[in-house]
Structure formats: structure tokens, C-alpha cells
Amino acid sequence: MRDIGYYNGKTGPIDEMTVPMNDRALYFGDGIYDATFGLDGKVFLLEDHVERFYGNLERVGIVPYCTRQELGELLGRLLGQVDGELCFLYWQTSRGVAPRNHAFPREGKGSLYITVKPVEFPDLKKRIGLSSTEDTRFLHCDIKTLNLLPAVMAAQKAQEEGCQECVFHRGEVVTECSHSNISILKDGVLRTHPLDRYILPGIARKHLLMAAVRRNIPIDERPFTMDELRQADEVLVTSSSKLCLVAGQLEGRPVGGRVPELVEALQGDLLEELYRYVGRL
């Protein structure tokens, strides 16, 4: 198949799939999602993503549609039905189907929605442009909720400015990006915002820090400012769909570019981890 969609046991081409109008994802964005990519028929870092997904469901009181093991097997099975070496997998569980009411029903389990489609591998050598905007999101950014309107608006701002990502900041303090985590390299130290309620605990961020540890690069999990971002030796943007991109512009001005060899080394480590995971090495 060219792509595949899944909803509560039903499958088909994404364009032909339908979702009930009373699914609480449609009314309230009442659900949790996660995403990663699959290579050579294997879901990359499946364990990390499933663990975060079920942890988030528990935090908001959504009853899972299926067990962790069943979800992992289902994702692998759907991936195997799609043509393409590299595919993007997205899945979400809403609180289920019920008449519109802000207070949610306590009985029943969530609804599971999955899409799998082929994608191109990101060009890690190409430096990206960043815009910026004030972070006006609510204070549960550490939960991968479907409520993404501020991120949608920020991503649109970036696109209209010819950029690939938008940096969120609260006052002068950088938090993350519209759909990525952000870190900086400065004087040989990898600096990144700590895991708190202002940022998502990104899987790619986690593995970037692990790569830094293997290379004996000091890590400083402490907030940094927009000025520190502008003065960084390098700016790294991490996500499960892009691994680790590097910025070349911020707000229309050059940024980073001072230690490209260190960036390439870290990107190489993440690629090696990917190839080992799927059995290419």
C-alpha cells in the first residue's frame, strides 16, 4: 500500500478512513499522541515512544485502547503493509467517543488512531532557518497532548518567514520549538533546557544527550536565553522525525557554524544508533 490508516480495528488508505464526529479528539483535542519513523520494517526506538505514550495516557486518565505489547505489534504490522524504505508513523489515543460535554465519561476505553506513510530521509547537512515567538502555551508542555494550536500558529509563522522551525521563548528564556527540542553547543558544552513542564521530554533529545556522554561532551541542563541562542557556537534542533538538524539562521541572521565537526560527529552517532537498531550494522 502507498499508506495506511487505522481506527479502532479498521484499516484502509488514509484518504478513505473516517472518524466518528463524537470522538473527543475532534471536540476538545482530548487525547495523547506520539510519532516516530520506521526503517527497513522496524519501528525506531519503539520502546521509548511506547513508554512515553502510555505514561502520558496515565497522567491524563485515558484508558488505553490496547496493551503496550499489542500496540507495538500493531505498529510493526501496519508498517509492514506500506511500500517505502522509510516511513513516518503517527498514533494517538483520544478519550473515546461520547456526546459533547467538557466533563468526560469515566467508563470505556480510548479510541486508537494510526497513520503510516512513506517519507524522505532528512538532509542532516542542510542548515535550517529559525524564527521565534513568545511561548504562550499552557503549563503542560511535558505532556504530548493533541492541543497543538499554539504550535500550529508558530509553525505557520516559520513557514511564512521562509524558515523550517520556530523557537518558543517565555520572556527571554528559550523553551523548545513548535515541533522540536532545541539545544546549543557553547565552548564545548551541550546546553539544553531541563525536563520540566515547559518542554516535551523528547526521545531524540534524550539520545542526543546519550551521544554527548559517549563523546565526553559536558552537558548543562539549564535554561538559556535568546541572546545565548544567538551567540551559540551551534544550534541543534532534535525530533524523532528529523533526528538532529543544525541551524544556520535565526530571525534572518546567521547563527552557529563555529564547530561543524562536532555537529557532524553527534549526527553521525545518532545515525549509527539508527542503523544498529534496525540491523544494518
N, C-alpha and C positions, 0 to 999 in steps of 0.2 A: 504494500500500500504506500501511497505517497505521504500520508499522515494518518493519524488515528485519534479518535476521541472516545472517551469512556464516561458514562454517568450511571452510577448505581447498577452496574451489571450489564448495561447496554453499550455496544461499541459500534463504530462506523466512521466514515470520513468526517473530519471535524466540521466541514460546512453543512453536513446533513444531521448533525446531532442537535437535540433540543433539551432545554432545561425547564422544569415547571415554574410558572410565574410566581408561585408562593414559596419558592426556595428563598430562605432568608439571606442568602448571598446577594440576591437582587434588590431586596428592600433595604437592607442595613449594612451590607458588606460584612455580615456576621459569620466570619469564618477565618480559617488559617490556611496559608499556602506554603509551598516550598518548591524548589526547582533545582535542576542540575542538568548535566548533559550525559549522553551515553555514547561510548565509543566502542566499536567492534562488538556491539551487542551487550556491553556491560555498563551498568549504571554507575557513574563515577562517584566515589565517596558515599555510596548508598547509606552506610551505617550512620555516618554523621548527619546526613539530611533527615533520615527517618527519626533519629533520636531527637533532633531539634523540633521536628514536626509534631511528634506525639507529646513532647514536653510543653509546647505551646498550646495544643488542644487541651491538655490538663489544666493549664493556667487559666483558661477562659471557660472551662466547664463544658466543653463539647465532647460528647460521647463518640469515639472513633467509629467509622463505618466498618473497619476490619482490624485485625491484629497487625502488629509491626511486620511479622513474617509474611502474612498474606499480602500486605501492601508491597513489600519488596519483591515477592514473586510476581505479583500483578504488573508492576512497573517493568520488570525484566521481560515478561511475556509480551506486553504491548510493544516494547522497544524492538523485540524480535520480529514484529509484523510490519515494521516500517522500513522502506528502502532508504538507504543512506548510511554512509560510514559514520557520520557524526550527527546526532540528533539532540534536540532540546526537549527535556521532559519537564512538564509543569503539572502540579497536582494541588488540589485544595479540598478541604472538608468544611462545608457550611454546617450550621446548627440544624439543618434539615428543612423539611417542608411544613409550613404551618401558616394559617391566616395571619395577615399583617398585624403585629402587636409588638410594641417595644419590649415589654417583658416577655421572656422566652419560655416555651414549654419545657418542663423538666423530663418528660418521658420521651422515649425514642432515641435513635442514634442519628449521627450526622449523615449528610449526603456527600459522596465522593465523586470528584470531577477530575479527569486526567486528559492531557493532550500530549501527543508526541509528534514532532515534525523535524525534518532534516534542516540543518543549518550549516553555514560555512565556518571553518575554524578561524578564530580571530587572529589578526596580524599583530603579534606582540611587539614587533619592532616599530610599528607606526605610532608616533606620539599623538596623543589626543588633545583636544581643546576642552577647557573647563569654564563654565560660567559660575555664578554664585547667587545665592538668595538667602534671605533670612529664614531660619528654621522655625516655622510656626506650627509644627505638628504637635499632636497631643503627647502625653508623657508615658506612652507605652511603646516606644520605638524599638524596644528589645523584643517585642512580640511580632511575628511575621503575619500580621493581620491583612485582610483584604482591603481595609480602609486606606487607600493609597492616593486620594485626591491631591494632597499637597505634593506628593512625589510626581504625580502626573503633570501638574502645573509646572513644576521645576524642570522636568524632562522636556516639556514643550518649550520652555524658556531657553533651555540649552540649544535645542534644535533650531529655533528661530534665530539664535545668535551664531549659528554655524559651529556649535560645539557638540561634543559627544556625551558630556555629563555636566551635572550642576552640583556645586558644593553647597551643602547646608551649613549655616553658622547661626549660633544663638548669641547675638551681640557680636563680639569679635572672636568667640570660641568656635572652632570648626568641630562639627559632629561627624557627619558622613556625607554621602551623595544621594541623589534621587533613587538610585538602584544599585549602589555600590558602597563599600567601605573605602576610606581614604587614609593613607599613611604617608609619612615623609622620611627621607633619609637626610640627616644633617650631621656633619662632622663624624661620619662613620656609625651613627646611632640610628636605629629604626624607631621612629616615634609614631605612636598611634593612640587614638582616643581610648580610654579604658572601657571595659564592658560595664555599662550602666544602662539606665532606662532611656538614654538619649540616642543609642545606636543599636543596630541589629548585631548580634553575635555571629558575624559572617563565617561561613565554612572556609572560603578562600582566604579570608583574613587569618583565621586560625592556622592554616597550613603555610601561609607566608611567614608567620612568626616561628613556626617549627623549622622552616628552611633557614631563617636567620640564626636560630640557635645552633643548627648544624654547622653553620659557617662562622660561628663565634662572633656574630654581629650583636652588639649590645641592644637591648630592647627597652624602651621607655614608654610605658603605658600611662601617659599623662596628657591631658588636653593641650592642644596647641592653637595658636591664634591665626587669623587670616594673614597678618604680617609675617608670621613664621612660615606659613604656607608659601607666601610669595618669595621668601628668602631661602627656601629649601634647596638642598643640592639636587634632590629628585623628589617627584611626587608620584606615588604608586596608588592605583585605583584597582581594587580587587573585587571580584564577584565570581560566583560559581559558573556563570555563562561565559566569562571572558578571562578567567584566571587572574592574570596580573598585567594590567596596562600601565603605561607610563605617560605622564602629561608633558606637553611641550608648550602649552599656552594656558594662561589663567586670566580671565577677564580681558582678553585681547592682547595680553603682553606675554613675552617669553617667560617660562618658568623651568627650573631644573636644568638638566643637561650637563651636570658637572661630574657625575660619576656613572656614566653609561655602562661601564664594565661591571659594576656591582649590580646594576639593574638586570643586565643580561644573565649574570650568574644566578640571581634569585629566580628569574623567569625560567632559566634552564632547569633549576632544581624542581620547580613545580611541574614542568613538562615531563621530566624524568619520573616524578611520582605518578603522574597520569599514565605514562606508558607502562610502568611497572604494575600499576593497579589493574590495567586491562590485559596484561600478559604479553605486551610487545617486547619487554626487556626481561 
